[in-house]
């Protein structure tokens, strides 16, 4: 079970919460899900050079139904805020134009990016696209995560490794990664790296 499911989804309601937090009538749900998708797309498009680990969206109070609170988690908040808050204001203006609602944007700093799965995956993908050897990329990711305080880490790279004709997968693990223990704080992410030899994942 632990090997086949997404560890993040499996732990929802146990040690993890949903990235979108709101209640709505049945007929309103599809429109709000689409709105959440568009909000995340706009934020990621604005901040392609900024590492973003999580975007939380809240619509909690009935009195402020037309108000959306968005929290962006990033190790580099300065890049998203911009000079004198210029970039942040552009994001808010764009989101208000699309949603026609008041936007409250919070930018929160991630203290340990080397322990956050999505940020580790983004870093690995970037290094692979810069033609760094995949084994070295894996080794660096493992060393940084353990140094940051992670109890264990497992990494896997698949595709035409080092330009080989036949695609394969190669992974490395160090420490404890108890996938079946639902109380264990397991973080998971999967990304693609677009190289000259094809896509690595």
JONOR-V16412 format. One record per pair of residues at least 24 apart in sequence whose ideal C-beta (glycine too) atoms are under 10 Angstrom apart, sorted by sequence separation. I is the first residue (numbers start at 1). J is the second residue. D is the distance in whole Angstrom. If there is no record, write none. Layout:
# JONOR-V16412
I | J | D
I | J | D
This chain:
# JONOR-V16412
35 | 59 | 9
50 | 74 | 6
51 | 75 | 6
52 | 76 | 9
81 | 105 | 10
120 | 144 | 8
134 | 158 | 10
150 | 174 | 9
151 | 175 | 5
152 | 176 | 4
153 | 177 | 7
32 | 57 | 9
47 | 72 | 8
50 | 75 | 9
51 | 76 | 6
70 | 95 | 7
80 | 105 | 9
120 | 145 | 6
134 | 159 | 9
150 | 175 | 7
151 | 176 | 5
152 | 177 | 4
154 | 179 | 9
50 | 76 | 6
81 | 107 | 6
114 | 140 | 10
135 | 161 | 9
150 | 176 | 10
151 | 177 | 8
152 | 178 | 8
32 | 59 | 7
43 | 70 | 7
47 | 74 | 8
49 | 76 | 9
50 | 77 | 9
52 | 79 | 10
68 | 95 | 8
80 | 107 | 5
114 | 141 | 8
134 | 161 | 5
135 | 162 | 9
150 | 177 | 9
151 | 178 | 9
44 | 72 | 10
50 | 78 | 9
51 | 79 | 9
52 | 80 | 8
68 | 96 | 9
79 | 107 | 10
117 | 145 | 9
120 | 148 | 10
133 | 161 | 9
134 | 162 | 7
146 | 174 | 6
39 | 68 | 7
43 | 72 | 6
47 | 76 | 9
50 | 79 | 4
51 | 80 | 10
77 | 106 | 10
78 | 107 | 9
114 | 143 | 9
115 | 144 | 9
116 | 145 | 9
128 | 157 | 7
133 | 162 | 7
145 | 174 | 9
146 | 175 | 6
40 | 70 | 9
49 | 79 | 7
50 | 80 | 5
77 | 107 | 5
114 | 144 | 4
115 | 145 | 6
120 | 150 | 9
142 | 172 | 6
145 | 175 | 9
167 | 197 | 10
39 | 70 | 7
49 | 80 | 10
50 | 81 | 10
68 | 99 | 7
76 | 107 | 10
77 | 108 | 7
78 | 109 | 9
113 | 144 | 9
114 | 145 | 5
115 | 146 | 10
124 | 155 | 7
128 | 159 | 9
131 | 162 | 10
141 | 172 | 9
142 | 173 | 8
143 | 174 | 9
167 | 198 | 8
36 | 68 | 9
40 | 72 | 10
47 | 79 | 7
77 | 109 | 5
114 | 146 | 9
115 | 147 | 10
116 | 148 | 9
125 | 157 | 10
131 | 163 | 10
138 | 170 | 8
142 | 174 | 5
152 | 184 | 9
154 | 186 | 9
158 | 190 | 10
163 | 195 | 8
165 | 197 | 10
167 | 199 | 10
169 | 201 | 9
35 | 68 | 8
47 | 80 | 5
66 | 99 | 9
68 | 101 | 5
69 | 102 | 9
70 | 103 | 7
71 | 104 | 9
72 | 105 | 7
73 | 106 | 9
74 | 107 | 7
76 | 109 | 8
77 | 110 | 9
112 | 145 | 9
114 | 147 | 7
115 | 148 | 5
117 | 150 | 10
120 | 153 | 8
124 | 157 | 8
128 | 161 | 10
138 | 171 | 8
139 | 172 | 7
142 | 175 | 9
151 | 184 | 9
159 | 192 | 9
163 | 196 | 8
164 | 197 | 8
167 | 200 | 9
36 | 70 | 10
46 | 80 | 8
66 | 100 | 8
67 | 101 | 6
68 | 102 | 7
69 | 103 | 8
70 | 104 | 7
71 | 105 | 8
72 | 106 | 7
73 | 107 | 8
74 | 108 | 8
75 | 109 | 7
76 | 110 | 9
114 | 148 | 4
115 | 149 | 6
116 | 150 | 10
121 | 155 | 9
138 | 172 | 5
151 | 185 | 9
152 | 186 | 9
153 | 187 | 10
154 | 188 | 9
156 | 190 | 9
158 | 192 | 10
159 | 193 | 8
161 | 195 | 10
163 | 197 | 5
167 | 201 | 10
19 | 54 | 6
20 | 55 | 9
21 | 56 | 7
22 | 57 | 7
24 | 59 | 8
47 | 82 | 10
66 | 101 | 5
67 | 102 | 4
68 | 103 | 6
69 | 104 | 4
70 | 105 | 5
71 | 106 | 4
72 | 107 | 5
73 | 108 | 5
74 | 109 | 7
75 | 110 | 5
113 | 148 | 8
114 | 149 | 9
115 | 150 | 5
120 | 155 | 8
135 | 170 | 8
138 | 173 | 10
139 | 174 | 10
150 | 185 | 10
160 | 195 | 8
162 | 197 | 8
163 | 198 | 9
19 | 55 | 7
20 | 56 | 8
21 | 57 | 7
22 | 58 | 7
23 | 59 | 8
32 | 68 | 10
46 | 82 | 10
65 | 101 | 9
66 | 102 | 6
67 | 103 | 8
68 | 104 | 7
69 | 105 | 8
70 | 106 | 7
71 | 107 | 8
72 | 108 | 7
73 | 109 | 8
74 | 110 | 6
75 | 111 | 8
112 | 148 | 5
114 | 150 | 8
115 | 151 | 10
117 | 153 | 9
134 | 170 | 7
157 | 193 | 8
159 | 195 | 8
160 | 196 | 10
161 | 197 | 9
19 | 56 | 6
20 | 57 | 5
21 | 58 | 5
22 | 59 | 4
23 | 60 | 8
43 | 80 | 8
50 | 87 | 9
64 | 101 | 10
67 | 104 | 6
68 | 105 | 9
69 | 106 | 7
70 | 107 | 9
71 | 108 | 6
73 | 110 | 5
75 | 112 | 8
76 | 113 | 9
111 | 148 | 9
112 | 149 | 7
135 | 172 | 8
150 | 187 | 9
160 | 197 | 4
18 | 56 | 9
19 | 57 | 7
20 | 58 | 8
21 | 59 | 8
22 | 60 | 7
64 | 102 | 8
72 | 110 | 10
75 | 113 | 4
112 | 150 | 9
115 | 153 | 9
117 | 155 | 10
159 | 197 | 8
160 | 198 | 5
17 | 56 | 8
18 | 57 | 9
19 | 58 | 10
20 | 59 | 8
21 | 60 | 7
23 | 62 | 9
74 | 113 | 9
75 | 114 | 9
114 | 153 | 10
159 | 198 | 6
160 | 199 | 9
161 | 200 | 7
47 | 87 | 8
64 | 104 | 9
73 | 113 | 10
159 | 199 | 6
160 | 200 | 7
24 | 65 | 10
46 | 87 | 7
75 | 116 | 8
158 | 199 | 9
159 | 200 | 4
46 | 88 | 10
59 | 101 | 9
145 | 187 | 10
158 | 200 | 7
159 | 201 | 6
22 | 65 | 10
73 | 116 | 8
157 | 200 | 6
158 | 201 | 5
46 | 90 | 7
47 | 91 | 8
75 | 119 | 7
157 | 201 | 7
46 | 91 | 5
73 | 118 | 10
74 | 119 | 9
156 | 201 | 8
22 | 68 | 9
45 | 91 | 10
58 | 104 | 9
73 | 119 | 9
22 | 69 | 10
21 | 69 | 9
43 | 91 | 6
46 | 94 | 7
58 | 106 | 10
42 | 91 | 7
45 | 94 | 9
46 | 95 | 10
56 | 106 | 9
43 | 94 | 9
19 | 71 | 10
39 | 91 | 10
42 | 94 | 6
43 | 95 | 8
56 | 108 | 9
42 | 95 | 6
54 | 108 | 9
39 | 94 | 10
42 | 97 | 10
52 | 107 | 10
53 | 108 | 10
39 | 95 | 6
42 | 98 | 7
54 | 110 | 8
137 | 193 | 9
38 | 95 | 9
41 | 98 | 10
42 | 99 | 10
50 | 107 | 10
53 | 110 | 5
52 | 110 | 9
39 | 98 | 8
51 | 110 | 8
134 | 193 | 9
35 | 95 | 10
38 | 98 | 6
39 | 99 | 7
53 | 113 | 7
38 | 99 | 8
134 | 195 | 10
43 | 105 | 9
51 | 113 | 7
54 | 116 | 8
35 | 98 | 8
53 | 116 | 5
128 | 191 | 10
129 | 192 | 10
130 | 193 | 9
137 | 200 | 10
35 | 99 | 6
39 | 103 | 9
53 | 117 | 8
54 | 118 | 8
128 | 192 | 10
129 | 193 | 5
131 | 195 | 7
51 | 116 | 9
53 | 118 | 5
54 | 119 | 10
124 | 189 | 10
126 | 191 | 10
128 | 193 | 4
129 | 194 | 6
130 | 195 | 9
131 | 196 | 8
35 | 101 | 9
52 | 118 | 8
53 | 119 | 5
125 | 191 | 5
127 | 193 | 8
128 | 194 | 9
129 | 195 | 6
131 | 197 | 10
134 | 200 | 7
51 | 118 | 8
52 | 119 | 9
53 | 120 | 10
120 | 187 | 9
121 | 188 | 9
122 | 189 | 8
124 | 191 | 8
125 | 192 | 7
126 | 193 | 8
128 | 195 | 6
129 | 196 | 9
51 | 119 | 5
119 | 187 | 10
121 | 189 | 4
123 | 191 | 10
125 | 193 | 4
51 | 120 | 10
53 | 122 | 9
117 | 186 | 9
118 | 187 | 8
120 | 189 | 7
121 | 190 | 7
122 | 191 | 6
124 | 193 | 7
125 | 194 | 8
52 | 122 | 9
115 | 185 | 10
117 | 187 | 4
118 | 188 | 9
119 | 189 | 8
121 | 191 | 4
125 | 195 | 10
51 | 122 | 6
116 | 187 | 6
117 | 188 | 5
118 | 189 | 4
120 | 191 | 10
121 | 192 | 10
122 | 193 | 10
129 | 200 | 9
51 | 123 | 8
115 | 187 | 8
117 | 189 | 4
118 | 190 | 9
121 | 193 | 9
128 | 200 | 5
116 | 189 | 8
117 | 190 | 9
118 | 191 | 8
128 | 201 | 10
117 | 191 | 10
51 | 126 | 9
125 | 200 | 8
124 | 200 | 9
125 | 201 | 9
121 | 201 | 10
8 | 117 | 8
7 | 117 | 9
8 | 118 | 10
53 | 187 | 9
53 | 189 | 9
15 | 182 | 7
14 | 182 | 5
15 | 183 | 6
10 | 179 | 9
13 | 182 | 10
14 | 183 | 7
15 | 184 | 8
16 | 185 | 9
7 | 177 | 9
10 | 180 | 10
11 | 181 | 10
15 | 185 | 6
16 | 186 | 10
11 | 182 | 6
15 | 186 | 9
16 | 187 | 9
7 | 179 | 6
10 | 182 | 7
11 | 183 | 8
11 | 184 | 8
5 | 179 | 9
11 | 185 | 8
2 | 177 | 9
4 | 179 | 10
7 | 182 | 9
11 | 186 | 7
2 | 178 | 8
3 | 179 | 6
10 | 186 | 9
11 | 187 | 10
2 | 179 | 3
3 | 180 | 9
7 | 184 | 9
11 | 188 | 9
1 | 179 | 8
2 | 180 | 4
7 | 185 | 10
8 | 186 | 8
10 | 188 | 9
1 | 180 | 7
2 | 181 | 8
7 | 186 | 4
8 | 187 | 7
9 | 188 | 9
2 | 182 | 9
7 | 187 | 8
8 | 188 | 5
7 | 188 | 4
8 | 189 | 8
2 | 184 | 10
6 | 188 | 6
7 | 189 | 10
5 | 188 | 10
6 | 189 | 10
2 | 186 | 9
6 | 190 | 9
